[in-house]
Amino acid sequence: MTRVWILCLAFALAPIDALADLRKAIEELDAEVEQLRKAGQVPGVAVGIIEDGKLAFSRGYGYRDLERRLPVTENTVFAVGSVTKSFTAATVAILVDEGKLDWDTPVREYLPDFQLMDEVATKLTTVRDMLCHRTGLPRHDFIRFAVPLTREELMRRLRYLEPSASFRSKYQYQNLMYVAAGYLAGHVAGSTWEKLVEDRLFAPLGMTASSTSVLDMQKQPDFARPYFKQGNRAAEVPFYNYQRFGVGPNGAVNSNVVDLAKYVAFHLNEGRVGEKQIISRRQMAEMHRPQIVINEDSTYGLGWSIRRLEDRKLIEHSGSITGFIAWVGFVPQERVGAIVLANLSNTSLPGTIGPRIVRRLLNGTPPPLPLPKPSATPASRNTAEKPRATTHPLSDFVGEYVHPAIGKVRVEQAGGSLQLVFPALTIPLRHVHYDVFEATGSETRGRYYQFQMNERGEISTLLAPLEPAVPPMVFEKLR
């Protein structure tokens, strides 16, 4: 819903032509959001615009619930995915202010059991390294969808995940290191990451509709359901429960444009809410300062990406989790920003619309609107050549296999092929040739799994490509 009364109040002393320009920009925004939403078959979108550090415009488009035709409003709560990373960095900043943490003290001084596969990273990793993605560890995201773990157990298994770069040598976007940072923050505070975010950020900022659990999110009177585009329709999918998989500090925040506008204002006001300084200006500046280069156009701070837009410093972050996409960005120099939330996994709408809004606020001209292109039809596989037979009957591949990071998995016979069964998902395998199988399910689709024999000719190991940045994980078959 457009907040006309806020717009009128904010611009009561502005020239008539300035108000006309603003209204024209909002009309163009409405048209663009609807055009992209319909073209991309996005069920629902919420947009918020911040000017002079205040929410000046908020509106919902489409539906938060397709089946019941419930509309999106400014109060509709969405999962915001990795926008959460900035909340985790902020909780660390609070603890730095209080002297309970230091950005550059090795994590092992707080958590003696912290260990990575790289010995140098184990000894030297700091919370700053965790928050700016420079530990050498690639994503290894498979574990957080396949294996329910406690957060403590997930931390213990980090030591079995292979790095893909040397320590501090490059930026590699990471989720598990944010889990570790949130766990560390909760540990030194004698609390949990969830409690820290709720008590130290949501409460003082007045973010009353926000939560860190999808179970709590669904208790709200106005929340969006998650969808995934399948063919020419948006299909509802289950909510992703972060806490079930031992994660959360990487992406578990749920919020709406009204609450997130308060959060953006908090950053624009350099950590202050009203007359109260929640985080010191020094630590806020640390979060907003470039820490490592991403590419020639952007850098990463602590929980935020940083780049130039219309010759201004844009601080932003996107978020993606099953059924939801979010984008939040702001320009401190001009005290403006935008929030775009959507309830569809496979859409680029928030990351397209958000920067376009900011360009308009900076009196820039957005480039032509990029409309979604039809999905290319995948090339058909040449099946003319008959697959070579496996070295053993399929029953010999069946059994339990184990990897220290993932734990136990089962290989089962399914029809004329095999399937790989993890605690929380199953990957169908299609025989290719000899002892090589191709994943056909949504997880790791198109990747090849290879079985190997021991010196006695028995099936003994499974090579599973669960993280594309490193060699396949070796699962040992249990007797």
Secondary structure, DSSP 4 states (H G I P E B T S, - for coil): ---HHHHHHHTTTS-HHHHHHHHHHHHHHHHHHHHHHHHTT-SEEEEEEEETTEEEEEEEEEEEETTTTEEP-TT-BEE-GGGHHHHHHHHHHHHHHTTS--TTSBGGGT-TT---SSHHHHHH-BHHHHHTT-SS----TTHHHH----HHHHHHHGGGSPPSS-TTSS----SHHHHHHHHHHHHHHTS-HHHHHIIIIIHHHT-TT-BS-HHHHTTSSSBPPPEEEETTEEEE-PPP-GGGGT--TTT--EE-HHHHHHHHHHHHTTTEETTEESS-HHHHHHHHS--EEEETTEEE-SS-EEEEETTEEEEEEEEEETTEEEEEEEETTTTEEEEEEES-SS--HHHHHHHHHHHHHTT--PPPP-PPPPPPPPPPP---SPPPPPSS-GGGT-EEEEETTTEEEEEEEETTEEEEE-SS-EEEEEEEETTEEEE-SSTTTT-EEEEEE-TTS-EEEEEE--STTSPPEEEEEP-
